[in-house]
Amino acid sequence: MKIDQFEAPGLKITRTFDPWNGAYWIAWKPDVSMWFQDRKAMLKFVAWPPKTPTGDRLREWLKSFESDAPTKGQPVAEELSEEVLKTGFGPECHLDETDPNFQTRTVI
């Protein structure tokens, strides 16, 4: 999980990326903080005008993540070894049609 932070007077934004949830932000203003997965909603919550030094710096900071932002799930699939792909998710997922337990179902 990778964490980046942006700080300004009266504002703190933490960007976190993990392969399962993708990128998300936690934005803090005095007396309130919120969790966002949508960049536009986070910018609306922050309400910092774009033509100010801090507003421009914030948007440049957000723009820096656009080029290296993989979609959800990509890093996990690339890191899986062949052994995990063959044996992962339990042995019942890897049965062939000749196995007598191939058509069994579990009712819970």
Secondary structure per residue as TSV (DSSP state, phi and psi in degrees):
chain	resnum	aa	ss	phi	psi
A	1	M	-	360.0	127.7
A	2	K	E	-106.7	134.8
A	3	I	E	-124.3	130.8
A	4	D	E	-126.9	149.3
A	5	Q	E	-129.0	148.2
A	6	F	E	-125.9	129.2
A	7	E	E	-129.3	140.9
A	8	A	E	-148.6	165.1
A	9	P	T	-58.1	119.9
A	10	G	T	78.3	14.9
A	11	L	E	-152.7	134.5
A	12	K	E	-143.6	128.0
A	13	I	E	-126.1	129.9
A	14	T	E	-113.6	124.3
A	15	R	E	-105.0	127.9
A	16	T	E	-123.5	140.6
A	17	F	E	-129.5	128.7
A	18	D	E	-136.9	155.2
A	19	P	T	-63.7	-23.4
A	20	W	T	-86.7	-40.2
A	21	N	T	-100.5	-13.6
A	22	G	E	78.4	-153.9
A	23	A	E	-89.5	140.3
A	24	Y	E	-148.3	158.3
A	25	W	E	-122.0	145.5
A	26	I	E	-118.1	114.7
A	27	A	E	-107.7	133.9
A	28	W	E	-120.0	129.5
A	29	K	E	-122.7	163.0
A	30	P	T	-51.6	127.4
A	31	D	T	75.7	1.4
A	32	V	E	-155.9	143.3
A	33	S	E	-138.3	150.9
A	34	M	E	-141.8	155.2
A	35	W	E	-104.1	135.2
A	36	F	E	-136.6	144.6
A	37	Q	S	-110.9	-12.5
A	38	D	-	-103.7	123.3
A	39	R	H	-62.2	-41.8
A	40	K	H	-64.2	-42.2
A	41	A	H	-64.8	-37.7
A	42	M	H	-65.9	-42.6
A	43	L	H	-64.7	-35.3
A	44	K	H	-66.7	-40.0
A	45	F	H	-65.0	-42.9
A	46	V	H	-65.1	-40.5
A	47	A	-	56.0	44.0
A	48	W	-	-102.1	122.2
A	49	P	-	-61.6	144.6
A	50	P	T	-73.2	-20.3
A	51	K	T	-96.3	22.1
A	52	T	S	-108.5	159.0
A	53	P	H	-57.3	-43.8
A	54	T	H	-69.7	-39.6
A	55	G	H	-63.1	-42.4
A	56	D	H	-66.4	-40.5
A	57	R	H	-65.4	-39.2
A	58	L	H	-62.6	-45.5
A	59	R	H	-68.5	-33.7
A	60	E	H	-66.4	-39.7
A	61	W	H	-62.5	-43.0
A	62	L	H	-66.8	-38.6
A	63	K	H	-65.3	-27.4
A	64	S	T	-65.6	-18.6
A	65	F	T	-93.1	-9.0
A	66	E	T	-67.8	-35.1
A	67	S	T	-75.4	-31.5
A	68	D	T	-111.6	26.0
A	69	A	-	-94.8	97.8
A	70	P	-	-73.0	160.3
A	71	T	-	-80.0	170.4
A	72	K	T	-58.7	138.9
A	73	G	T	85.1	-19.7
A	74	Q	H	-61.7	-50.0
A	75	P	H	-62.0	-33.4
A	76	V	H	-66.2	-46.0
A	77	A	H	-64.2	-35.6
A	78	E	H	-71.3	-28.2
A	79	E	H	-87.7	-7.7
A	80	L	-	-73.2	133.5
A	81	S	-	-82.0	167.2
A	82	E	H	-62.8	-38.6
A	83	E	H	-62.4	-42.0
A	84	V	H	-67.0	-38.7
A	85	L	H	-65.3	-33.1
A	86	K	H	-78.3	-34.4
A	87	T	H	-115.0	-3.6
A	88	G	T	-68.9	161.3
A	89	F	T	65.2	24.4
A	90	G	-	86.1	157.3
A	91	P	G	-68.5	-25.0
A	92	E	G	-67.6	-18.6
A	93	C	G	-78.5	-12.8
A	94	H	G	-116.0	22.0
A	95	L	-	-78.6	145.5
A	96	D	-	-99.8	174.3
A	97	E	T	-67.3	-18.3
A	98	T	T	-80.4	-14.9
A	99	D	S	-74.8	134.8
A	100	P	T	-65.7	-19.4
A	101	N	T	-92.6	9.3
A	102	F	T	-63.0	-41.8
A	103	Q	T	-96.6	10.4
A	104	T	-	-78.4	152.6
A	105	R	-	-129.2	147.9
A	106	T	-	-104.3	129.6
A	107	V	-	-111.7	123.2
A	108	I	-	-113.8	360.0
